[in-house]
Every structure is written in C-alpha cells, then in structure tokens.
Amino acid sequence: MRVTVLVRPKEGILDPQGEAVETALEHLGFAVSGARVGKVVDLEVDAADEAEARTKVEQMCERLLANPLIESYEIELHG
Amino acid sequence: MYPGSNDDHDALWALAALDAEAVPVWHGEPELPELDAVVLPGGFSYGDYLRCGAIARFSPATAAVRDFAEAGGLVLGICNGFQVLCEAGLLPGALLRNESLQFICRDVRLTVERDDLPFTARCTRGQRLVIPVKHGDGRWFAPPDLVAELEANRQIVLRYAEPCNGSVDDVAGVCNARGNVLGLMPHPEHAVDPLLGSADGALILAALVDAARDRTLRTVLP
C-alpha cells in the first residue's frame, strides 16, 4: 500500500525555515502568512488492509519518522 | 564513531593530550570494550538525514551506550553526540535548526550552572568558559513544563552567556536526572590548548578523565 507521511513542526515551535520562505515569497510579491516547512515521506507498506497499514506507519512515525517533542505527523493512505 | 562523525579524531587527540587512554569504537559494535567513560563525538552521523541524530540512535553501539549509561557510566555527547543522546531519549529536549538559519562557527562564552557533576568538577558555578561552537542545528528546545522540571532538577549545566542560536533560555548543555550523562553543543575538544585560542574545554574533558580514573581506582581498590 502506498502511504504518504506529512511531518510538520509542531504548532508554537519557531520555524525559521518557514519564516525565510515567507519572506522570500513576500519579495516575489505574494502576500502570504503562516508559512511552515515540514517533510514528506512516501512509503510502500506491506499490509493486508488500511487499518494494518495505518498501525504500522503510526509506529514508524512514533519511533523514527517524527520526533513527538517537536513534530506532528499526518498519515495519508492511497490504497 | 558513526559514519559521518568528523570530530572523532579531535576528541581522541584531546583526550590523549589529557593523558587518557582513548579508544575509538565503531558504530556497528554491539558491545563496548571495557571503558570508564564514553564520548560521543561531533559530526553529521548518517548525513544528518531525517533529523540530526535520528538514525544514529538505532546504531548497535548506541544501544550499548544506553546500557552503559543506565548502569551509571559517564557519557559525554558533544554537538552531534548531544543530538544523538536527545534523539535516543537519554537526554531531555531536542535540537532544532538555528534561529538565524546560519551555520555558526565561532568561540562563544558559556556560563557554568553546576560544578558538582563529574564533567564540571574543575569549574566553579558562575564561571565563564570560552569554547567554540560549530553547528547549524543547535537550537535546544523543550516545552515550558519540561524546562521548569529541568530547572527544578538542576539539569541545565551550561548556558550561552550571550544569545547564540535561539536555544530556549540560552541552554548550551543539559544532563540527565542522575547526572552521569551530559550533552553540550560547544566543542570542548577544540579548546584544550591555548595555542588554539582557549584551553577552557580541557576543564570539562579533564574533569571527565579525573572522574573516569577515580571510578577505575575505586573498582581496583575497593
């Protein structure tokens, strides 16, 4: 099963990369705010069904893909 | 030593200069040789992929270091070594990209917050040390409740005397509750000879060597 994991800096954590991107976009003339920079991890997961895939990927996130102290994660299953 | 460590030989050199018998241990080793202390060196273990220290945390040698620390062994993590110890849960907090987004490579002034640890026994509380930093991801972070807990337990060991990288409360080094594991972003191994600008780093490393030697003697002469 194809799975995408989105890892974001947790709300409230200073994200200087997001700020730099926001400033650069402003210099290009785009009016934006609240830019945050995270990571995307695409995976092919061996699982019988969606529930099993989600459980496995949650474990991956907790153990490696995200640091729960500073990052939140979101799992997207693509079937 | 992890693939990507690059201050390992500096650490070996500095410890040897302080009359310690330092031996390199490769990351794939599931067991440590007989040691009195462990130093996790700086660098970019596993290319700093995903997060600094995130992958080194799963090295066989890191598991052995965990066992060593849990048995009360002295562990010092410098820069990337500090990041590995945080990722491994042996030290509190996490290290994030510098607030300025710039790689910072310069001497900084530090304030010693605790002088009753094996790592700081040659310092006095409030003493200023000059030790270089060189990092892009050195902004120590912990949520306010964790910071309060660490303050109460006196686990904040070193602070930047002037703001450096955006660390919460200017924290430069923290220890575990038991006081046998210390991590710091500055590089004491780069400051053991006045010829290189400062020998203040030797105060930390020599204190570690003293403590390690003391432990050996206690084992030999009960």
Interface residues (C-beta under 8 A of the other chain):
Chain A: I13 L14 P16 Q17 A20 K39 L64 L65 N67 L69 I70
Chain B: L50 R51 A54 I55 F58 E87 G93 A94 L96 R97 N98 E99 S100 L101 R139 F141 A142 P143 G166
